[in-house]
Amino acid sequence: MSTVDQDMKKQPRRRQLSDRTIVNLFIWPALLLLIAMNVFPLFYSLYLGFTDYSAIARQQPVWVGFQNFSRILNDEQLWKYFATTGRFALLSVGLQTLVGFGLAMLVNEKFKGSGLLTTLILIPMMISP
């Protein structure tokens, strides 16, 4: 009995990683990559908005401050484009909502052939493009 105890004491214990450490080892690289791929371009684009920069002309960006923003906000065509985009968005979202509710009510009803109709409506959504 004492030899078994001594043998167990001689073997070095393997250190095991805790669940929290394993989670951190998986989360942090993904989080850092996400930040690098999303946050950096966001701030760089914001910086370029305050400069006179052309990607085609190989010149360094020149700081112009709010000049770009004041020029675009004073453009009359911009407001026409905003109005057109707003009308299109309201019309398309409204139409999609009506069609969606109509299909949902149709799928919810029980009648002869409702299973086939439900299948025909749902198959295009399930097939990958």
Summary of the structure (lengths in Angstrom):
residues: 129
radius of gyration: 30.7
end to end distance: 68.0
largest distance: 93.3
contacts: 219
relative contact order: 0.04
helix: 72%
strand: 3%
